């Protein structure tokens, strides 16, 4: 699901993975189906996309996005951890598993 300035607070509840991407970013387009596949197999988080453009500039500034793609693991609408740039599927899966497990432990989520 694509988020924008008007709807992001409504959807960013609990644990979510958010990908900030650019319209003409080849790495973003390559990463999107990989990330979708990885999150689809999980039942403990959602996946959202935010297109970096003039409309979403306040979100880009709020989350201090410096490059695309940027992937954030968020709890409610606060960033827990992020990684920048394209990540191979195996590395991304390990990172997601590790960081979501860490977040659950910190927030006492089963």
Secondary structure by P-SEA (a helix, b strand, c coil): ccccccccccccccbbbbbbcccccaaaaaaaaaaaaaaaacccbbbbbbbbcccaaaaaaaaccccccbbbbcccccccccccccccaaaaaaaaaaaaaaaaaaaccc
